[in-house]
Amino acid sequence: MTLLTDTMFSLLDQKGAFATLATPLPTRLFSPTSRAMVKLLKENNEITKYRILCNQVFDLLDVHSFAEIHALIHSKERRAAANRRAYGLIGNMFGINGNEREIIATVNNYSRTADSVIRYLKSKVLNRFASHVEMTNEVDATSSPVDLLLIIFDDRYHAKARFEAKRKLLLMNLAGSIDQRERETDIEAKFANFLHFLNEHVWLAEAKIGELELVYLLSNHSPEDFSCLNYRLLSRDEGEKVSLKKGQKLTLLKRRHFKAGGREIPIYVSIRKKTSETKVLKLLRKGEENPAVAVDDELGLMGVLDHLPDVKLFQNHLTRSAIAAHSFMVLEDISDSLTTGRHRNKNIGSSAGTRMFKFFARMGGMRVEFIVHTNESYLDYMYKRDVAHDEYEVKRIFDSGTAELLFPPDIYFLDMKKARNQQIAWFRAQIESN
């Protein structure tokens, strides 16, 4: 599994040396369980990783041995002192400014992000298996890194709870790295600047900020692959009176306008800043611990225009709008499958049949991802078999190995291949229904 090579994600591998067993490792150095673990560490060339990890655990808990960890579990006073000390150390590691209470609140927010990752998968990608992947209550309610760490070594907890405590700590670490990266890059200010740029220089000056025109696309879809055969543009009043037939979809678009080529051109726009939980999932899918490397699309805009010539007008309008905002705009990593018809399939789970015009725009100290569709390609992006975004979301979580990493079969008793196929079939049924 590519996710596990040379990263701390191997701590979650239930087939590796760091697997969560029915009982925690004994404090005795030469027990059969310890010898089996050492053998696996040598086979996987992970002796150094194990040594570093042990040192980190001991340093965080302020102990010198596993026996001291077991003593710490049963001492409220020592546990409280370890908690206060650990929050300060973690706060300094992630460069968190503030008093003790503010540092604790920030670190605990990493815990909420970790929980949000699991809840997102439970409610969306694995919604039909929600009862299988539900978190243990005690782990869900725990935010302290020290308390989570002690659960891992506490024989009173079931293997599932101890695995989930370990998983939550790893996800919290990723959330902390992402938060540090966001503070270093000042992403909040850049997002506000991006919205200001759009309102001041891209959208129609005569329109009020947030003013939208509501229209509908009434589309007919192929029975073979549910691709868009044709569509009609309807007004809001017309769309609200439509009774759908088999193979039809009614799609609402809330459109803004920009002026180019001497005319006003409508565009549906979805502007996004990735949430912390989606960034964590992207790191897991990419098998990358560093958000500066893996998350290159923090700011993004998806636009839908009526026709292909309008797409080219919009791209030209963007570059000229940047000049009006006193910034040169450079387009990077351009991929145009709207005209070629074939998508460069670089991401796990994506389909070569996906059509879009995609690029990154560098301007004003920002790097913004733009994905631009025509109405027809957008309808395929929403509904076509093997292309629809809901299907893609399922495929990339399963096919990257992320689902199995976070919910190993021997802990959750879930057949991942079966779950993947059933989830895709369920989403397809939802997509193709009226």
LINMO-V736382 format. One record per pair of residues at least 12 apart in sequence whose C-alpha atoms are under 8 Angstrom apart, sorted by the first residue. I is the first residue (numbers start at 1). J is the second residue. Records with the same first field share a line. If there is no record, write none. Layout:
I: J  J
This chain:
1: 401
2: 287
3: 284  285  286  287  288  400  401  402
4: 287
5: 287
7: 287  288  289
8: 170  289
9: 170  284  287
12: 163  166  167  405  406
13: 405  408
14: 408  410
16: 40  44
17: 37  38  40  41  44
18: 37
20: 159  162  163
21: 159
22: 158  159
23: 155  158  159
24: 152  153  154  155
25: 153
27: 66  67
60: 82  86  89  146
61: 82  86  146
62: 82
69: 150  153
70: 153  154
73: 150  154
79: 146  147
82: 146
83: 144  145  146  147
86: 145  146
87: 100  103  104  107  145
88: 100  103
90: 107
91: 103  104  107
94: 176  177  180
95: 180
96: 180
107: 176
108: 143  144
110: 172  173  175  176
111: 143  144  168  169  171  172
112: 143
113: 171  172  175  276  277
114: 168  171  172  175  277
115: 140  168
116: 277
117: 277  278  280  281
122: 134
125: 393  394  397  423
126: 419  423
128: 423
129: 419
132: 412  413  414
133: 407  412
135: 161  164
136: 160  161  164
138: 161
139: 161  164  165
145: 169
148: 165  166  168  169
149: 165  166  169
151: 165
152: 165  166
159: 411
160: 411  412
167: 406
171: 280
174: 280  283  289
175: 276  277  280
177: 290  291
178: 276  279  280  291
179: 276
181: 291  292
190: 365  366
191: 273  299
194: 366
197: 325
201: 321  322  324  325
202: 258  317  318  321
203: 256  257  258  259
204: 256  257  258  259  264
211: 256
212: 254  255  256
213: 254  255  256
214: 235  236  252  253  254  255
215: 233  234  235  236  239  252  253  254  255
216: 233  234  235  236  239  250  251  252  253
217: 231  232  233  234  239  249  250  251  252  253
218: 231  232  233  234  239  248  249  250  251
219: 231  232  248  249  250  379
220: 247  248  249
221: 247  248  249
222: 247
223: 247
225: 384  385
226: 247  380  383  384  385  432
227: 379  380  383  384  385
228: 376  379  380  384
230: 376
231: 376
244: 434
245: 434
246: 433  434
247: 432  434
248: 434
249: 434
253: 268
254: 268  269
255: 267  268  269
256: 268  269
260: 313  314  317
261: 313
265: 310
266: 305  306
267: 303  304  305  306
268: 303  304  305
269: 301  302  303  304
270: 301  302  303
271: 300  301  302
272: 299  300  301
273: 298  299  300
274: 297  298  299
279: 291  295
281: 402
282: 294  295
283: 295
284: 402
285: 396  397  400  401  402
286: 400
297: 367  368  369
298: 368  369
299: 367  368  369
300: 368  369  370  371
301: 368  369  370  371
302: 370  371  372  373
303: 370  371  372  373
304: 372  373  374  375  378
305: 372  373  374  375
306: 374  375
307: 374  375
308: 338  374
311: 372  373  374
322: 363
327: 363  364
328: 363  364
329: 361  362  363
330: 361  362  363
331: 359  360  361  362
332: 359  360  361  362
333: 358  359  360
334: 357  358  359  360
335: 356  357  358  359
336: 355  356  357  358
337: 354  355  356  357
338: 355  356  357  373  377
341: 353  354  355
342: 354  355
343: 355  356
347: 396
348: 395  396  399  400
349: 392  393  395  396  399  400
350: 387  392  395  396
351: 386  387  392
353: 387
354: 377  380  381  387
355: 373  377  381
356: 371  372  373  374  377
357: 370  371  372  373
358: 370  371  372
359: 371
383: 431  432
385: 428
390: 427
391: 424  427  428
394: 420  423  424
395: 420  424
398: 416  420
403: 416
404: 416
